[in-house]
Amino acid sequence: MIDFSKKPLFLAPMAGFSDLPFRNVVKKFGVDVTISEMISSNALVYESAKTLKMLEKAELEKPFIVQIAGSDEEVIKKAVLMLNDMDFIDGIDFNCGCPVPKVTKQNAGSALLEDLQKLKILVSTIKKYSKKQLTSVKFRLGFNEKYPDKIAKACEEAGADFVSVHGRTRKELYSGKADWESISLAKQSVHIPVVANGDINAQNANLALSQSKCDALMIGRASIGKPWIFLEIKNGKSVDKALKKQIILTHFEEMLKHYKKQGISIFRKHLHEYSKGYEAATSFRNEINQINDENSMRKRIENFF
């Protein structure tokens, strides 16, 4: 389902950003694999109505992977059984990388890097009960120290089909620079494909591949305000202003389709990013913060970009 020989590009799961409209835009403009925002297995099992909206996928998304987080074996099993009933999902990714205290306090996300035996049990549970084609794990280099080889090995032994590695420890959060060479330790220790993640952009993508020795790249924050980054990496050249404008307007239409009128206000955070580096960006941001009408917003976007 994923051809790793072609060094595919993944969109990283990002809370508040990699929603259906954004995924649909990057799918139209160069990304190979999309992953949902992180879904709490507890929320899925116990408050499913709210969470089900986050599981909707765009027509173009193939393969579409849903990322879940959690630390309770029974709850994760129930979450997997629920996802089995959704035919449009191609794979389940297990989050062992989220560094935020709200998640780690529940022994989930990157907290599992301190207990590789527990991590193995949870990945094995997903593998055992999932009817999806793909089971994967996303993790960091370690909790306080770096031991990506041990983590990758644990994932492989538990049945993961591939892993994605963010080039920082949990302790580092998002500070410093992602260590792609340490990701290569994970790659050397397993026989399954490894995806490199962390600080990758259009300018350094080839360097990230050569230093990490990985089979694919996963891009997160660098795509916010620049969803055309996937085209730039694939084509090796910058995207012109006309195409950027087309992508921004496409994104706006996708937001309206998915969120209806609420999409106008939600889209402001994206426009703040899109306008970076443009002349008069500050006054543009102040202006769009006051616009609540679809046609006025569309017109303002067309004029500004």
C-alpha positions in Angstrom: 0.0 0.0 0.0 3.0 2.3 0.6 5.9 2.1 -1.8 8.9 2.8 0.3 11.3 2.3 -2.6 10.0 5.7 -3.9 10.9 7.6 -0.6 7.3 8.7 0.0 6.3 11.8 1.8 4.0 11.7 4.9 2.0 14.4 6.6 2.7 14.3 10.3 -0.3 14.1 12.7 -0.6 17.6 14.2 -3.3 18.6 16.8 -5.4 21.4 15.5 -3.8 21.5 12.0 -3.9 18.1 10.2 -7.7 18.0 10.1 -9.6 16.8 7.0 -9.5 20.1 5.0 -5.7 20.4 5.4 -5.1 16.7 4.6 -7.2 17.0 1.5 -5.2 20.0 0.4 -1.8 18.4 0.8 -3.2 15.2 -0.8 -4.1 17.3 -3.9 -0.6 18.9 -3.9 2.0 16.2 -3.4 1.8 14.2 -0.2 1.7 10.4 -0.4 0.4 9.4 3.0 -1.9 11.2 5.4 -2.4 10.5 9.1 -5.3 11.8 11.3 -4.8 14.1 14.2 -3.9 12.1 17.4 -7.1 10.4 18.7 -7.3 9.5 22.4 -8.3 5.8 22.6 -10.3 6.8 25.8 -12.2 9.5 23.9 -12.9 7.1 21.0 -14.3 4.4 23.3 -16.1 6.6 25.8 -17.1 9.8 24.0 -17.2 8.5 20.5 -19.7 11.0 19.0 -17.3 13.9 19.4 -14.3 11.9 18.3 -15.9 10.3 15.2 -15.9 13.7 13.4 -12.1 13.7 13.7 -12.0 10.3 11.9 -13.7 11.5 8.7 -11.5 11.3 5.7 -11.3 13.1 2.4 -12.0 11.2 -0.8 -8.5 11.4 -2.1 -6.9 10.0 1.1 -5.5 6.6 0.2 -3.8 5.3 2.2 -5.4 6.9 5.3 -3.9 6.1 8.7 -5.6 6.9 12.0 -3.3 7.6 14.9 -4.4 6.6 18.4 -2.8 7.2 21.8 -3.4 5.5 25.2 -1.9 3.2 27.8 -4.7 0.9 28.8 -4.6 -2.4 27.0 -8.3 -3.1 27.2 -9.3 0.4 26.0 -6.9 0.2 23.1 -8.3 -3.2 22.1 -11.9 -1.7 22.2 -10.7 1.3 20.1 -9.1 -1.0 17.5 -12.3 -3.1 17.3 -14.3 0.2 16.7 -11.8 1.2 13.9 -12.1 -2.2 12.3 -15.7 -1.3 11.5 -14.6 1.7 9.5 -13.7 0.5 6.0 -12.1 3.7 4.9 -9.2 3.4 7.3 -6.1 1.7 5.9 -3.9 1.6 9.0 -3.5 2.3 12.7 -0.6 4.3 14.0 0.3 4.2 17.7 1.5 7.4 19.3 4.6 7.0 21.5 6.0 10.4 20.8 3.6 13.1 22.1 5.6 15.0 24.8 2.8 17.1 26.3 2.3 16.6 30.1 -1.5 16.1 29.6 -0.7 12.9 27.7 2.5 11.7 29.5 0.7 12.0 32.9 -1.6 9.3 31.7 1.5 7.1 30.9 0.7 7.5 27.2 2.6 9.2 24.3 6.3 9.5 24.9 5.9 8.2 28.6 5.8 4.7 27.1 9.5 5.2 26.0 10.3 4.6 29.7 8.6 1.2 29.7 9.4 -0.6 26.5 7.8 -3.8 27.7 4.5 -2.0 28.1 5.0 -0.4 24.7 5.5 -3.8 23.2 2.3 -5.2 24.8 0.2 -2.3 23.5 1.6 -2.5 19.9 1.1 -6.3 20.0 -2.5 -5.6 21.1 -3.1 -3.3 18.1 -1.5 -5.8 15.7 -3.5 -8.8 17.1 -6.9 -7.2 16.9 -6.6 -4.8 13.9 -8.0 -5.9 10.6 -6.2 -3.0 8.8 -3.4 -3.5 6.4 -0.9 -1.3 8.3 0.2 -1.1 11.9 2.8 1.5 12.7 4.3 3.4 15.6 5.6 7.0 15.9 8.1 7.6 18.6 10.9 9.9 19.7 14.6 9.1 20.1 14.1 8.3 23.8 12.7 9.9 27.0 15.7 11.7 28.5 18.4 9.8 26.7 18.7 8.5 23.1 18.1 4.8 22.5 16.1 4.8 19.2 17.5 1.4 18.2 16.0 -0.3 21.3 12.6 1.3 20.7 12.6 0.4 17.0 13.5 -3.2 17.8 10.7 -3.4 20.4 8.2 -2.1 17.8 9.4 -4.5 15.1 9.2 -7.5 17.6 5.6 -6.4 18.5 4.6 -6.6 14.8 4.8 -3.0 13.5 5.0 -2.8 9.7 6.9 0.5 9.8 7.9 3.1 12.3 8.3 6.9 12.2 11.0 8.6 14.4 11.0 12.2 15.5 14.6 13.2 15.9 14.4 14.5 19.5 14.0 13.0 23.0 10.9 13.8 25.1 13.1 16.0 27.3 14.0 18.2 24.4 10.3 18.8 23.4 10.7 21.0 20.3 13.9 22.8 21.3 17.3 22.4 19.6 17.8 20.7 16.3 16.4 17.3 15.3 19.1 14.7 15.3 18.7 12.8 12.0 21.9 10.8 12.5 20.4 9.2 15.6 17.4 8.2 13.6 19.8 6.2 11.4 20.5 4.0 14.5 16.8 3.0 14.5 17.0 2.3 10.7 20.1 0.1 11.2 18.6 -2.0 14.0 15.4 -3.2 12.1 14.3 -4.7 8.8 11.0 -2.7 8.6 10.8 0.7 6.9 11.7 3.8 9.0 10.3 7.2 8.4 12.4 10.3 9.5 10.6 13.2 11.1 11.6 16.6 12.7 12.7 19.9 11.2 12.4 18.7 7.6 11.7 21.4 5.0 12.1 21.8 1.2 15.7 22.9 1.5 17.0 20.1 3.7 14.9 17.1 2.7 17.7 15.4 0.8 20.1 15.9 3.6 17.6 14.5 6.1 17.3 11.4 3.9 21.0 10.9 3.6 21.8 11.5 7.3 18.9 9.4 8.6 19.3 6.7 5.9 15.5 6.3 6.1 12.9 5.0 3.7 10.6 8.1 3.8 10.2 11.6 5.2 7.4 12.9 7.5 6.8 16.6 7.5 4.8 18.4 10.2 5.3 22.0 11.3 7.1 23.1 8.0 3.8 22.4 6.1 1.8 24.8 8.2 1.4 27.9 6.0 3.3 26.1 3.3 1.3 23.0 2.3 3.0 23.3 -1.2 6.2 22.0 0.5 5.4 18.5 -0.7 5.4 19.7 -4.3 8.7 21.6 -3.8 10.4 18.5 -2.3 9.2 16.3 -5.2 10.0 18.8 -8.0 13.1 20.3 -6.5 12.0 23.8 -7.2 9.9 26.6 -5.6 6.2 26.9 -6.3 5.1 30.2 -7.9 2.8 32.8 -6.4 -0.2 31.9 -8.6 -0.1 28.3 -7.4 0.3 29.3 -3.8 -2.8 31.5 -4.1 -4.7 28.6 -5.7 -3.7 26.3 -2.8 -4.8 28.9 -0.2 -8.2 29.4 -1.8 -8.6 25.6 -2.2 -7.8 25.3 1.6 -10.4 27.9 2.4 -13.1 26.1 0.3 -12.3 22.8 2.1 -12.7 24.5 5.5 -16.1 25.8 4.5 -17.2 22.4 3.2 -16.1 20.7 6.4 -16.8 23.2 9.2 -19.5 25.3 7.5 -19.6 28.9 8.7 -17.3 28.1 11.6 -14.6 27.4 9.0 -14.1 31.2 8.5 -12.9 31.8 12.0 -10.9 28.5 12.2 -9.1 29.4 9.0 -7.7 32.6 10.4 -4.8 30.8 12.1 -3.9 29.4 8.7 -4.0 32.8 7.1 -1.7 34.2 9.8 0.8 31.6 8.7 0.2 32.0 4.9 0.7 35.7 5.1 4.2 35.5 6.8 6.8 37.3 4.7 4.2 39.3 2.7 4.2 43.1 2.8 1.4 44.5 5.0 0.9 41.1 6.6 0.2 42.7 10.0 -2.7 44.8 8.8 -4.0 41.9 6.7 -4.1 39.7 9.9 -5.9 42.4 11.9 -8.4 42.8 9.1 -9.2 39.1 8.6 -9.6 38.7 12.4 -12.8 40.9 12.0 -14.2 39.2 8.9 -17.1 36.7 9.5 -18.5 36.6 6.0 -17.5 34.0 3.5 -17.6 36.2 0.4 -15.7 39.1 2.1 -13.1 36.6 3.3 -12.7 35.0 -0.1 -12.3 38.5 -1.7 -9.8 39.6 0.8 -7.7 36.4 0.3 -7.8 36.9 -3.5 -6.7 40.6 -3.3 -4.0 40.0 -0.7 -2.3 37.0 -2.3 
